[in-house]
Amino acid sequence: MEYLPHNFSEVFTFVTCKRNRIPLNLFLLLCFNVLLAPAVQAATPVELSRSASYAIALLGLVTLSLCVYLFVVIFQPEKF
């Protein structure tokens, strides 16, 4: 257990660091997918495998994030 931080100030500095945004975003996306996949599996009327429900949930999250990104790019083009 030596790899765990002894205090949480190290964790907060890691999260707020600018260069670590992509791994943190991917981690949060996967955590949200873990929460969303059982809901997708429960909402379908047919029997889905666990991997198929995770894939559908991930596809939905990617589609939603792409829609938000394109919405921001269309209405604020001077930032890009």
C-alpha positions in Angstrom: 0.0 0.0 0.0 3.0 2.3 -0.5 1.6 3.7 -3.7 -1.4 5.3 -2.0 -1.0 8.9 -0.9 -0.7 9.5 2.8 -2.8 12.7 2.6 -5.4 13.9 0.2 -3.6 17.1 -0.7 -1.5 15.1 -3.2 -4.7 13.8 -4.8 -6.1 17.4 -5.1 -2.9 18.7 -6.6 -3.0 15.8 -9.1 -6.6 16.6 -10.1 -6.1 20.3 -10.5 -2.9 20.0 -12.5 -3.4 21.1 -16.2 -1.4 18.4 -17.8 -3.4 15.5 -16.3 -6.8 16.5 -17.7 -7.1 13.7 -20.3 -6.5 10.7 -18.0 -8.8 12.2 -15.4 -11.5 12.8 -18.0 -11.2 9.2 -19.3 -11.3 7.8 -15.7 -14.5 9.8 -15.0 -16.0 8.7 -18.3 -15.4 5.0 -17.4 -16.8 5.5 -13.9 -19.9 7.1 -15.4 -20.2 4.2 -17.8 -20.0 1.7 -15.0 -23.0 3.5 -13.5 -24.9 3.8 -16.7 -24.4 0.3 -18.2 -26.7 -1.5 -15.8 -29.5 1.0 -16.5 -29.1 0.3 -20.2 -29.2 -3.4 -19.6 -32.3 -3.0 -17.5 -34.1 -0.8 -20.0 -33.8 -3.1 -23.0 -36.6 -5.6 -23.5 -34.3 -8.4 -24.8 -31.5 -10.1 -23.1 -28.2 -8.2 -23.6 -24.8 -9.4 -22.6 -22.8 -7.3 -20.2 -20.3 -6.3 -22.8 -23.0 -5.2 -25.2 -24.6 -3.0 -22.5 -21.3 -1.4 -21.7 -20.7 -0.8 -25.4 -24.1 0.8 -25.9 -23.6 3.0 -22.8 -20.2 4.1 -24.0 -21.5 4.8 -27.4 -24.2 7.0 -25.9 -21.7 8.9 -23.7 -19.4 9.5 -26.7 -22.4 10.7 -28.8 -23.5 13.0 -26.0 -20.1 14.5 -25.5 -19.6 15.0 -29.2 -23.0 16.8 -29.4 -22.0 19.1 -26.5 -18.6 19.8 -28.1 -20.1 20.7 -31.5 -22.7 22.9 -29.8 -19.9 24.8 -28.1 -17.9 25.1 -31.3 -20.8 26.4 -33.3 -21.8 29.1 -30.8 -18.3 30.1 -29.6 -16.1 29.7 -32.7 -13.6 32.4 -31.6 -12.3 30.0 -28.8 -11.3 27.4 -31.4 
